Amino acid sequence: MRTVICVAVGLTLSCAAIAAPAAAPDGARTVFVLPVKGAIDQSMLYIFRRAFRDIKRLQPAAVILELDTPGGRLLETQEILRWMGSLKPSIPVYAYVNPSAYSAGAILCLGTQRIFMSPGSHIGDALPILINPLSGGVQEVPPDIREKMISPTRALVRGLAQDNGYSVELAEAMVDPDRVFEAGPVKCPAGELLTLTAQEATALLPPDNTPLLASAVVTTVAEILPLIDLPGARLVRFEEVGFERLARWITGFGPLLLGLAVLALFIEYKTPGFGIFGISGIALLTLYFFGHYIAGMAGYEEMLIVFIGLVLLAVEILIIPGFGVTGILGILLVLVGSIMALIPMLPDSLPSLPGSDSLTLDYYVIGALWRTCSTAAVVVVGLWLLSKVLPRLPAYQKLVLQTALGQQRGFVTGAGRYERYAGQTGVARTDLRPAGTAEFGGERLDVVTSGDLIAKGSPIRVLRVEGNRIVVEAA
């Protein structure tokens, strides 16, 4: 059973389009507020990527993450931290816990320059756990891999604390229940995970009265501005737009949409003409790539590759007889474009994290291949269901001949019908290149040569008859 390493439940983002970045020409007096609310999944990370692209375009004086989250997947959290690191040193990032930042939310806070708390807020409890992908529940961690899970996360928070001036011991106590932490009014014995209230996080420690973790307790984001030397700065809040909500659903059901599109196009290929299945297949493909384009994954290149593949398939099906190189190339282009659409468009480089390897595309390529396998499973199951269920449907039975016909029912095969023309002579009524039409005794028939080109009006002779195929030569 494949399991997913998560930090708590999942960190999610309630964010979207920046409110008119063009209306803020003075980025030096603008503070970008990025809400991080709910549980994160892969589709919500797409929105987060666009948020940071907007931040780099706007170049605000600062970014404030407003957190209300139970946690999230560790891999997505690491990418968000790298995006935050890509803003340094020109754009500082601050955290506002309102009202809770557990697990991955606490790790994100450690990646910011300063932390602020709302009244009654909490931060901490960042122990890595295993989530069962089938049931969605917490899976028990075997003792022999427990330390293997905790160690990378412990190194991550230790590096973040060192980089941003937080207590390393405090950060490790949030991740590892075996760590003992005691400072001021806070005591966390072995066997417990450290979670702080707003009052505990802002407690002043002797001898220099430095805060334990957070700088201050504030009731609104606006109250943070004077504390970061930006009084009166304009707040620009990131909000989710309708297209992105739709894209989140599309990317979430991407394998199913792509699998249904392939099934629809396959049925269209097996039926004469062009009808509802062909239109449905194209519509599903369009919806699939639209969602991934909005999510910042598919670009014009991927859509162009798939379009060329579909054109080649159409040429193979509608124009070229049989199925050969053109059709195979079309299938490969559609497959390559679909896999590329699952790999996000990341910047050329994102900074590495302390205690973590550099970000590579390996993880995203593996994820794309897994989703492609899911699509293949949808197609295989769909074909099996079609073969079992479709023949039993009344609508299908009306379209397909159910009774075998013999000569007693008036059915005569074409076999032997043209044997009487063997050896006869006639006239080519069209150029034979090598196929064309000829006339024998006033009857026009489709004929073919052995490869020779015979001009229109030339006398010809039937060389042999092969079932329904009449082979001729120049007389």
N, C-alpha and C positions, 0 to 999 in steps of 0.2 A: 504494500500500500504506500503510495507516495504521500509524504507529509510535507507540510510547509512550516518553516521556522518563522514564527511571528514574535513581535514584541507586544504582549498583551493581546487585546482584541483586534486592533487595527486603527490606524490613524486616518481620518478622512477630512476632506477639504470641502468647505462650502464656499467656493469661490468661482469667479468668472471674469467677465470682461471688464477691463479698466474703464472707469467713468470718464470718458472723453479726455484721453491723454493730451490731445492737441490743445485743450483749454487750459493747460498748465504750462505755459512757455517757460516759467521760471522754476525749473526743477530744484534749484538750490533752496527754495522756500516751500517745498512740497514733501510731505511724509506719506509714504505708501503703506496702507493698512491691508494686510493679507490675512483674512480669517482662516483658521484651521479648526474645523468643527466636525465632530462625528468620527466615524471609523474609515480609515483610508483603504482603498483597493486600487488595483492597477489602473482602472479607468479614471479615478479621481486624480491620479498622478499626472495624467495627460493635461488636466486643467492647470496643475501646479507648474508644469513646464512653460505653459503659455504665460502664466503670471510673471515668472522670472524674465521671460523675454520682454514683456511689457515694462518691467522694472528697468532693464538695461536700456530700453529705448527712451524711457522718461528721465532716467538719471535723477531720482529724487535725492533729497538730503539724507533720508534715512528710511528704513523699512521696519515696520512693527508687525510681528506675528501675534495675532490675537487667538489664543488657544483655548479650546473647550473640547478635549478629546480623551477617549479611553486608551488610545495607543494605536499601533499599526504594525504592518509587516516591516521587518528589519531592512530588507533590500530596498524598498521604496524610501524608507527613512534615510538611508545612506545617500541615495541620489539627491534627496531634498537638501541634505546637509552639504553636499558638493555644490549644488546650485547656490546655496547661501554663501559658501566659501568663494564662489566665483565673483561675488560682489565686492569682496575685500580688495584693497583697503579703502576704496573710494566711497562705498555706501555701507555704513554700519547697519547691523541688524539687531533689533531688540525683541524681547519676548514679553507679552502681557498675558498672564494666566487668568482667564476669566470664563468659568470658575475653576477648571481643573486641567491639569496636564499630567496624565499618567503615562507610564511606559514610554512609547516612542515620543509622546509629547514632551516628557521630561528630557529625553535625549536631545530633542530639537532645542529646548531651552538652553541646554549646556553648550550648544553650538552658536549661541548669540552672545553679543558683547555685554548686555545687561538684562536682568530679569526684573519684571514688575508684577505685583500680585494684586488681585481684586479682593475686597473684603470677603472672608469666608472661603477663599480658594485653597486648592491643594496641589501638590506637585510631588512626584516620586514613583515608586513601585515599577521598576523597569526590568524585571526579571524576564529573560527570554523563555518562551513556552512553545510547545508544539501544538499546532491546530490540525485536527483530522479533516482532510479536504472533503470527505463524504458527509460526515455528521455535523461538521462545523464546531464540534466541542473540543475542549482541551484534552490532549492526549498525554498519558503518563510518560515521563522521560526515563529511559533506562539509566541506572546509576553509572554505567560505564561510559555514557556519552554526555552526562550532565555537565561535567567540567568542560568538555569539548564545545558545548553550546555556549556556556557562560563566558569562557575565556575571551573570544573575539569581541563580545559586547563590552566586557570589562575593559579591554584595551581601548575600545572606541571611546567610551565615556571618560577614561583616564586621559586620553589625548585631547579630547575636547575641553576638559577642565583645565589642563595645563595651558592650552592655547588661549583660553578666555579668562584666566585668573580665578577659577573656582576651586574649591577644596577637592583634591583628588580623593581623599578618604570618603568625603560625603558622596561623591559621584559613584564610587564603587559600592557603597552601602545601599544605593538605590537598585543596583543590579545583582549583587551577590549576597544572599542571606547569611553567608558565613562571615561576612565582614562585620566588625564591631565599630560603631561610631558613637562618639560622645563629645559634644561641644556646647557650652552654655546650657540652655534649658533643654537641649535635645539629647536623648539617650536612645540608642538603637542597639539592643543586645544581639548576640549571635542567634541565628534562627529566624530573624525578622528582616523584612525589607523596609528601608527608610522611606517614609512619606511625611512630608512637612505641611503644616498649615501656613497660612499667610503670616501669622504672628511669629511662628517659629522660623520661617524662611528669612524674615527681615530682622531677626534678633541681632543686636549689636554685641560683638565679642570683644572682650578686653585683650590687650591693653589699648589698642588704637581705635576701638569702636567701629570695626568694619562689619558689614552685614554678613550673616551666615551664608546666604545664597542670593536673596533678592534685594534690590536697592530700596524699594518703597512699596507701600500699599496705596493704590489709587482706585478711584471709582469709575473713571472713564479714560479712554485713550487720550483725550485732550489734556488731561492732567499730567500725562507723561512728557509733553512737549517742553515745558520749562525745565524739566529734570534732565533733558538731553540737549540743552542749550538751543532749542528751536521754538521759543515762545511765539505764538501767533502764526506758525506755519500752517499751510493749507493741507487738510487731510484728504487723500484720494483713496477711496475704498474699492477693493477688487470685488466684483460681483459676478455671479454665474449668469450666462445668457441662455436663452432657450435652445439655440443650436447646440450648445455644449451639453445641455441636459440630454438632448436627443442623441448626441454622439456618444455619451456615456453608455446609454442603453445599447446602441448599435455595436460598439466595441465589446461590450459584455456578452452579447449574443452573436459575435462575429462568426465563430465556427459554424453555428447553426445556419445563419444567413447565407454564408458562402456554400455550405453543403446543399441547401435547398436550391440555390442558384444553379449549381452543377447538375443536380437532379432534373430541374426544369429544362435546362438546355439539352440534357441527354434524351429526355422524352421527346423534345422537339426534333432532335436529330433522327429519332426512330419513327416519327410520324411524317406523312407527306405534307408539303407546303410549309407555311409559316403562320403560327397561330398563338393561342393564349399562353402556351408553355414557353415559347421563345420570348414573348413580351415579358412574362413573369421572370424568366431567368435574367434578362437584361436589366429589368427594374431592380431585382435583388442585388445584382452586382453593383449597380449604380448606388444603391443605398449603402451597401457595404463600404465602398471606397469613399463615399461622401462622409460617413461617420469617422473613418480613419483619417481622412484629410482634416476634418475639423479638430480631431484629437491631436493633431500635430505629428501623425505617424506617416500616412501616405502623402506623397507629394505629386507634382505633375509627372515626374519621371515614371513612377509606378503605374499611374493611371494610363500613361501613353503606352507603356509596355503591354498592359492588359488589353488596351484597345487594339493594338496591332495584332495581338494573339487572337482576339475575337474576329478580326477581319480575315486573318488567315484561315481560321476555322470555317467562316462563312464561305470563303472561296472554295475550300476543300469540299464542303457539303453541297453547295449549290451549283458549282461550275465544274470542278474537276471530278471525273468519275473515280470511284474507289476511294481508298484512304491511304495516303502516302506521306511524303516528307513535309508537305505544306501543313497537313493536319497535325502531325506530330510536333512540328515547330510551333504551331499555334497553341497546343496544349502546354508545351514547356514555357512559353512566354506568359500565359495566364497563370501558371503555377508559380513562376519566379516573381511576377508582379504581386501576386497575393501574399507571398512570404515576405517580400520587401515592405509591403504595407503594414506588417506587424512589427517592424523594427523602428523605434522612434528616431526622429531627426534631432540628434543631440549636437551641441556645439563641438568644434574641433577638439577641445580639451576641457575637462572639468578637473579642478584641483583634487588631489588625493586627500583622504582623511587621515588624521593621526591614528595609528594602530590599525589601518585598513589598507587593502591593496588599491591600486589605481583603477578607475572605472574603465571597463572595456565593454565591447559589444557582445562578448561571448554569452552573457546572461540573457540578453535580448534575443540573440539568434536561437538559443536553446528554447526560450519561451515561444518564439515564432514557430519552431518546428513542432513543439507540443501542440500548439493550436492548430497547425496544419494536420497533424495526426487526428485531432478531434474532428476536423472537417472531413477527413477521409472516413472516419468511423460513421459520421452522419450519412455520407454517401452510400457506404456499404449497407448500413442498416436500412436506409431508404430504398435501395434497389431490392433488398430481400423482401421488404414489406410490399413493394410494388408487385413482385413476382408472386407473392402469396395472396395478397388482398385484392389487387386490381382485377384479376380475372373473374372474381366473384361479384363484382359490382354490376348492377343492372345496366347502368349507363355504358360500361365497357362492353358488356355482352351485346348491346345493340350495335356497337361499332365493329365488332369482330365476328366473322362467320363461325358459328358454333357447330354446324353439321357438315360432315364430309360429303362431297358430291362425287358421284361416279357417272358412268355412261348412262345408267338407267335413269339418272336425274338430268340428263341432257348436257353433262360436262364432257368436253372432248379436249384432250391435251394437244399442244402444238407438235408433239413428237410425231414424225411421219407425214406431217401436212405438206412439207415442201419437197419430199423425196421425188415427186413426179417431175420436178424441174431439173433434175440431174442430167447434164449433157445438153440441155436446150440452149439455144442462142437467143440473144435479145439485143437491146440498145441501151446504152447508159444515158439516162435522162438528166443526170447531174454529174459534175466532175467527181470521180471516185478518188478520195484522198486519205486513206484508201476506202472509207465508207461512203455510201451515197445511195441513190435510187436508180433502179433500172426497170425496163419494161419488157415483159415476156408475154407475147400473145395478147396484148391489150391489158395485162394486169401489171400494176406497179408494185415493186417489192423493194425492201431494204436489203442491200447487198454489201459485201466487203471483198476487197482483193487480198491477195497474199502479201501485199506490201507495195505493189506497183501502183503508179498514178495513171489513171485512164481518163481521157478528156471526154467531156459531154458530147453525145452523139456517136461515139465509137461503138462498133459491134463488139459484143462480149459473149462469152460462153460460160455456163455453170460448170465449175471445176468439180465441186463436191458440195454436199449438204450435210451440215453438222447440227442436227436437231432443228432449232429455229434460225440457225446461221447459214446463210447462202454465200459460198465463196466462189468468186468469178475470176476470169482472166480475159485478156484481149483475144478476140476471135481471130 
